[in-house]
Amino acid sequence: MKKNILLCVDVTTKLQDDEFIRIGREYLGVLRRDIPNKDNLFDNQQYSFIEAAIKPSVVHRNFHLFIGRHITCTKRLNGLTRLNFRSLKIDADFSIDTYCLEVANEIRQALMGLIDEA
């Protein structure tokens, strides 16, 4: 990136939400240098900034550390680890004891993987 400092610049803005550009806020849009008058080729440079009509929707997804048959283990943006249970299908062959043992084994596998990484 090449840095330029322009002195004596007039900027006309067209923003969606704000009346004036706020300090520290990033805007998505187009900055354009307007064509100067014949008299003012080097004085009073005029620019216009038009904010983009479509705001990007940023979706932060928690990434998976472990994906099992009954649970998934994800890491949240704040650094905490979370266990998530998958949907449970209860039918005629469902056994509570078998399910509990399989979930316990998956939790153990997920935690062992986390300890090995640390």
C-alpha beads as a LAMMPS data file, in Angstrom:
LAMMPS data file: protein, C-alpha beads

118 atoms
117 bonds

1 atom types
1 bond types

-500.0 500.0 xlo xhi
-500.0 500.0 ylo yhi
-500.0 500.0 zlo zhi

Masses

1 110.0

Atoms # bond

1 1 1 0.000 0.000 0.000
2 1 1 1.285 3.429 -0.883
3 1 1 0.451 6.207 1.544
4 1 1 -0.414 9.709 0.375
5 1 1 -1.324 12.776 2.380
6 1 1 -3.415 15.242 0.415
7 1 1 -3.662 18.787 1.741
8 1 1 -6.497 21.183 0.953
9 1 1 -8.907 18.530 -0.271
10 1 1 -12.667 18.934 -0.505
11 1 1 -14.560 15.669 -0.050
12 1 1 -18.257 15.308 -0.785
13 1 1 -19.750 12.227 0.876
14 1 1 -22.913 10.252 0.243
15 1 1 -23.488 7.898 3.169
16 1 1 -26.376 5.576 3.997
17 1 1 -26.623 5.937 7.774
18 1 1 -24.310 8.720 8.937
19 1 1 -24.511 12.382 8.091
20 1 1 -20.745 12.854 8.519
21 1 1 -17.918 10.329 8.371
22 1 1 -17.292 9.084 11.915
23 1 1 -13.805 8.722 13.341
24 1 1 -12.534 5.136 13.356
25 1 1 -15.400 3.686 11.337
26 1 1 -14.671 1.876 8.093
27 1 1 -16.899 2.535 5.105
28 1 1 -17.224 0.356 2.030
29 1 1 -17.532 2.407 -1.118
30 1 1 -15.853 4.304 -3.919
31 1 1 -13.565 7.313 -3.566
32 1 1 -13.396 9.252 -6.814
33 1 1 -11.407 12.295 -7.825
34 1 1 -13.684 14.751 -9.573
35 1 1 -12.562 16.518 -12.716
36 1 1 -11.176 19.933 -11.753
37 1 1 -11.983 23.198 -13.465
38 1 1 -9.525 24.528 -16.002
39 1 1 -8.671 27.331 -13.594
40 1 1 -8.091 25.064 -10.547
41 1 1 -5.921 22.243 -11.866
42 1 1 -3.756 22.039 -8.751
43 1 1 -5.675 24.010 -6.129
44 1 1 -8.654 22.686 -4.197
45 1 1 -8.665 19.080 -5.267
46 1 1 -12.206 17.765 -5.134
47 1 1 -13.114 14.176 -4.300
48 1 1 -16.378 12.385 -3.764
49 1 1 -16.989 9.277 -1.679
50 1 1 -20.097 7.178 -2.277
51 1 1 -20.853 4.425 0.220
52 1 1 -21.743 1.056 -1.311
53 1 1 -25.440 0.225 -1.367
54 1 1 -24.930 -3.362 -0.219
55 1 1 -23.476 -3.798 3.222
56 1 1 -21.481 -6.996 3.590
57 1 1 -22.951 -9.402 6.091
58 1 1 -20.104 -10.801 8.101
59 1 1 -20.894 -14.192 9.538
60 1 1 -18.444 -15.398 12.130
61 1 1 -18.632 -19.155 12.346
62 1 1 -17.283 -21.126 15.267
63 1 1 -14.838 -23.627 13.837
64 1 1 -15.103 -27.303 14.700
65 1 1 -12.468 -28.968 16.833
66 1 1 -14.215 -32.342 16.922
67 1 1 -17.079 -33.782 14.883
68 1 1 -18.648 -36.945 16.243
69 1 1 -21.794 -38.940 15.733
70 1 1 -23.574 -37.470 18.764
71 1 1 -21.625 -34.295 19.645
72 1 1 -19.476 -31.612 18.069
73 1 1 -16.877 -29.536 19.836
74 1 1 -16.432 -25.944 18.631
75 1 1 -14.162 -23.064 19.545
76 1 1 -15.961 -19.741 19.961
77 1 1 -14.592 -16.319 18.983
78 1 1 -13.839 -15.479 22.625
79 1 1 -11.556 -18.554 22.863
80 1 1 -13.876 -20.774 24.898
81 1 1 -14.597 -24.360 23.887
82 1 1 -18.198 -25.543 23.626
83 1 1 -19.775 -28.999 23.350
84 1 1 -22.871 -29.181 21.129
85 1 1 -25.241 -32.127 21.006
86 1 1 -26.517 -33.244 17.625
87 1 1 -30.183 -33.991 16.997
88 1 1 -31.387 -37.147 18.665
89 1 1 -33.544 -39.663 16.824
90 1 1 -35.481 -41.913 19.170
91 1 1 -36.948 -44.995 17.527
92 1 1 -37.748 -48.588 18.526
93 1 1 -34.050 -49.599 18.566
94 1 1 -32.964 -46.686 20.806
95 1 1 -31.126 -47.669 23.988
96 1 1 -30.475 -45.063 26.669
97 1 1 -27.480 -46.924 28.089
98 1 1 -25.825 -47.319 24.678
99 1 1 -26.465 -43.671 23.835
100 1 1 -25.010 -42.431 27.132
101 1 1 -21.879 -44.588 26.721
102 1 1 -21.349 -43.401 23.130
103 1 1 -21.771 -39.745 24.144
104 1 1 -19.367 -40.194 27.078
105 1 1 -16.788 -41.805 24.765
106 1 1 -17.116 -38.963 22.244
107 1 1 -16.718 -36.323 24.953
108 1 1 -13.630 -38.162 26.172
109 1 1 -12.197 -38.289 22.630
110 1 1 -12.872 -34.598 22.086
111 1 1 -11.270 -33.576 25.376
112 1 1 -8.262 -35.849 24.824
113 1 1 -7.752 -34.183 21.441
114 1 1 -7.853 -30.751 23.073
115 1 1 -5.361 -31.742 25.762
116 1 1 -2.998 -33.222 23.173
117 1 1 -3.070 -29.936 21.204
118 1 1 -2.270 -27.827 24.293

Bonds

1 1 1 2
2 1 2 3
3 1 3 4
4 1 4 5
5 1 5 6
6 1 6 7
7 1 7 8
8 1 8 9
9 1 9 10
10 1 10 11
11 1 11 12
12 1 12 13
13 1 13 14
14 1 14 15
15 1 15 16
16 1 16 17
17 1 17 18
18 1 18 19
19 1 19 20
20 1 20 21
21 1 21 22
22 1 22 23
23 1 23 24
24 1 24 25
25 1 25 26
26 1 26 27
27 1 27 28
28 1 28 29
29 1 29 30
30 1 30 31
31 1 31 32
32 1 32 33
33 1 33 34
34 1 34 35
35 1 35 36
36 1 36 37
37 1 37 38
38 1 38 39
39 1 39 40
40 1 40 41
41 1 41 42
42 1 42 43
43 1 43 44
44 1 44 45
45 1 45 46
46 1 46 47
47 1 47 48
48 1 48 49
49 1 49 50
50 1 50 51
51 1 51 52
52 1 52 53
53 1 53 54
54 1 54 55
55 1 55 56
56 1 56 57
57 1 57 58
58 1 58 59
59 1 59 60
60 1 60 61
61 1 61 62
62 1 62 63
63 1 63 64
64 1 64 65
65 1 65 66
66 1 66 67
67 1 67 68
68 1 68 69
69 1 69 70
70 1 70 71
71 1 71 72
72 1 72 73
73 1 73 74
74 1 74 75
75 1 75 76
76 1 76 77
77 1 77 78
78 1 78 79
79 1 79 80
80 1 80 81
81 1 81 82
82 1 82 83
83 1 83 84
84 1 84 85
85 1 85 86
86 1 86 87
87 1 87 88
88 1 88 89
89 1 89 90
90 1 90 91
91 1 91 92
92 1 92 93
93 1 93 94
94 1 94 95
95 1 95 96
96 1 96 97
97 1 97 98
98 1 98 99
99 1 99 100
100 1 100 101
101 1 101 102
102 1 102 103
103 1 103 104
104 1 104 105
105 1 105 106
106 1 106 107
107 1 107 108
108 1 108 109
109 1 109 110
110 1 110 111
111 1 111 112
112 1 112 113
113 1 113 114
114 1 114 115
115 1 115 116
116 1 116 117
117 1 117 118
